Amino acid sequence: MMTAPPNIVFILIDDLGCRDLGAFGSTFYETPRLDALVARGMRFENAYAACPVCSPTRASIMSGKYPARVGVTQWIGGKAEGKLKDVPYLHYLPIEETSVAAALREGGYQTWHVGKWHLGDRPFFPENHGFDVNIGGCHHGGPGPNGYFAPFRLVPIAEVEPGKYLTDHLTDEAIRLIRAREQRPFFLNLWHYAVHTPIEAPAPLVEKYRRKAAAMGLERVDPFVEGEFHPCLHKRDQRVKRRLLQSDPTYAAMIENLDTNIGRLLDALEAEGVLENTLIVFTSDNGGLSTSEGSPTCNLPFIEGKGWAYEGGTRVCQFAVWPGRIAPGTSCGTPVTSTDFYPTFLEAAGLPLRPDQHCDGASLLPLFGGGAIKRDAIFWHYPHYSNQGGTPTASMVEADWKLIEFFEDGHLELYHLADDRSERRNLASVHPERAAAMHARLKAWQADVEARIPEPNPDYEARRVAPSVPNNAYE
């Protein structure tokens, strides 16, 4: 008996930290619907975003390629210099890339994008990358100048009643699409703007978490530690501000609202009778924002966060639910990354793989059944200064080992993640042969993907004493 191809719901949350769900370790944020959903499927214990900032990860999801191979290595619109010059990058996802949406549409799927895009201006919007419908996807990296409450001022969203919350509205639109679907499988690409800055949430929920923080005694604890000055020139007069615990009431309210809306989406899928034949994948585009711009969350025991090469910057909450195909309550320790979604969705849909396109991805379907995938390393190349304190780096994970190359001075850091998930003990001098071998492999990979390497900035000393200039506000 032939089984109908599954619907695919891909939920990408912006800036969600690897410990921002109860099921992944949070004791302050409340996520009952998502926690229950995790229990119905497989959680990935070592899931990584392809970059510590958003646009490159999004490009890797759509293309099945590492960001350096695509040419989108920085959040689009970002520009920063320090001791090193900024590296040129593409400010759009090239039309020449056959996106996963285009491949699914060619295979008979309805394709809908709802939410953030941030992969180029109008010629590169979702409708030009294989989506039948685009609601909310544009060049903005955040919810726009008015924040999360209507009027939104986002180009592809019709105006709604003043004061409506953006996460609620986008979920309403996703539910509307499901209810109005045709009788063929659909691909819902739900990329919420939450929980990106500005940190804003409905007032009653914020008050709930203010009371909760007070009851837990968290308001008496200073959650921040002030660190070094930022290495990038446009923030050189500001210090890195690290959050040491999860206690921000407004951020917690954003998380709960997001959880409620994912629950509403699940209820709609169930009411429409399609939940049992739907593959749901949930992940984030980078680590939680923990060192800058208000530092609203904390990723500990994983250090640092968004914008950094350390685990807090790239490790994400990720899980998959597929009734009848993924056993409930399972977990997977295999390292996986953003490029893997493309071949996963094609194989789940029963469509031909496109190895020339998703050349850096590996289908997760064998893992869904308890098997293995063929890949022994994951690579990153982020040759830019971030807004969060990170400097230009490249890195790789091979089995339990992680190597980071810092481009400013060329030094290497080597960590054994199985024993040191907090990356506190640099073993590069203890295991110089391993560090050298991994570095050689990293260099060979950079050559293969034609990665751009940052060069020294001859203007650094002169500009270091000049007034700083703010960066783009919509990252």
Secondary structure, DSSP 8 states (H G I E B T S, - for coil): ------EEEEEEETT--TT-SGGGT-SSS--HHHHHHHHTSEEETTEE-SSSSHHHHHHHHHHSS-HHHHT--S-TT----SSB------SS--TTS--HHHHHHHTT-EEEEEE---S-SGGGSGGGTT-SEEES-SS-SSS-TTTTBS----TTS---STT-BHHHHHHHHHHHHHHT--SS-EEEEEEE-TTSSS----HHHHHHHHHHHHHTTGGGS--EEEEEE-SSGGGTTSEEEEE-S---HHHHHHHHHHHHHHHHHHHHHHHTT-GGGEEEEEEESS----SSTT-----TTS---TT-SSHHHHB---EEE-TTTS-TTEEE-S-EEGGGHHHHHHHHTT----TTTSTT---SHHHHTT---S--EEEEEE-S--TTS--SEEEEEETTEEEEEETTT--EEEEETTT-TT-----TTTSHHHHHHHHHHHHHHHHHHT-----B-TTHHHHHTS------TT-
